[in-house]
Amino acid sequence: MRFHIHTYGCQMNVRDSEAVSAMLTAAGHVRAAGEEDADLVIVNSCTVRQKAEEKALGKCGNLCAAKGRPQIVGLMGCAVKRLGADIFKKLPKLDFAVGPRRFGLIPKIVADLQAQGYPTSRTGANRLELPDEDEIPEGLSAHADAPVDGGADAFKSYVTILLGCDNRCSYCIVPDVRGHEYSRPAREVIAEVAALAARGVKEVCLLGQSVLRYGVRNKAWFEEDPTLQYSESFPRLLAALNEIDGLERIRFTSAHPKGCTDELVRTFRECRKVCRHIHLPVQSGSDRILKEMGRHYTRAEYLAAVAKLRAFDPSFAVTTDVIVGYPGETEEDFEATRSLMEEAGFDNAFIFKYSPRPGTRAAALPDDVPTAEKERRDQVLLADQERRGVRRNQTLIGTVREVLVEGPSLRNRARWSGRETGNRIVVFEPSVPVAVGAIVPVRITEAHPQILVGELA
């Protein structure tokens, strides 16, 4: 059966889709060129924001209603967990729906439907699989085969190390849909990354909703290694991965200020392969709003974490997420956010306009910041970040950065692009032949808000 997967949402969803793709391929199915050529189409959904959920459900609805619809249409991911059996009221012709910790069942579900001679009708099979909060999914280590010719993205891969979240921020539905935290055993993660490196992968990105809590809720290390001089689980994992032959770069996302310990800073300083970049969502610069959100740190504590990371390397890249228009956010609160962003000197920032999610604590509060005001605050912060990004990037002019080549630039095919250790995009002229996945030195000559321009050094 030819299959196609549409993915919405975060890197965790991308990784889950990769796992499903690999498991379907192992079961004898083949990837289709697109949904038009597919017999099986799966939509991997996000529910963090209403708009993301609507896009995924809309795509599913269109697939189910299409005149030449695929034989089987399935939905997986967070929206399934949030909506439960109600998903079939919205999409009565949907064949199956699988929650985020049960994607390992998809090959069996497809086989069952095929065995039944499906499709027998166009009413939908309506098979629902919802996970328990502590369920450990199958297929976490499954990867689609890397192209042997070193094609696009063959050199990098996501690796899930932490499932779920126990932080319970007031606005966030993730703990309800992805369940309690579970840290995969370190030996499994190390073996997975070593296998990827042996296959030619140069960079891995470790995934978790709050990745610095790796090993906190459940034990992740079961063997003591005297060569690993770290007591905390996550820095110890980074140090172990740093020793894997063939691997060149280690990234991770997303982080929490409470996890920015001295040992974490030490791994950045001592482990060459750990990239000097952290995505550290702040959400607000107002202590009052941070307390309402349940973020469990103050403005001062957040800024202290940033200062600690930059103390040994001023070019250390810090990116963030910010919410504007949270219930009760005043102009004073907004200006506190604006000033924190300036003081932190973020390299990039992703600004989101608050939208209530059913079932969260914040959903019970009046959504009292007008839409137009949310938009204004959003645009103010984006304009600030454009100026700040230029200023931060200008400090790198004249320096030589090690760039992992990703391929021709999307805007100018005569140029090539890649990312340096701080995750900044670098565009350069290929004065000599370069290969995708190679690491090359580039001298920076121009700075823009979100990209650097340079020449091969």
Secondary structure, DSSP 8 states (H G I E B T S, - for coil): -EEEEEE-SSHHHHHHHHHHHHHHHHTT-EE-SSGGG-SEEEEEE--SSHHHHHHHHHHHHHHHH-TT--SEEEEEEHHHHHHGGGHHHH-TT--EEE-TT-GGGHHHHHHHHHHTTS-S-SS---EEE---TT---TTTT------TT--TTTTEEEEE-EES-----TT--HHHHH-S-EE--HHHHHHHHHHHHHTT--EEEEE-TTGGGTTTSS----S--TT----SHHHHHHHHHHT-TT--EEEEE---GGG--HHHHHHHHH-TTB-SEEE---B-S-HHHHHHHT----HHHHHHHHHHHHSS-TT-EEEEEEEES-TT--HHHHHHHHHHHHHHT-SEEEEEE----TTSGGGGS---S-HHHHHHHHHHHHHHHHHHHHHHHHTTTT-EEEEEEEEE-SS-TTSEEEE-TT--EEEEE-SS---TT-EEEEEEEEE-SSEEEEEE-
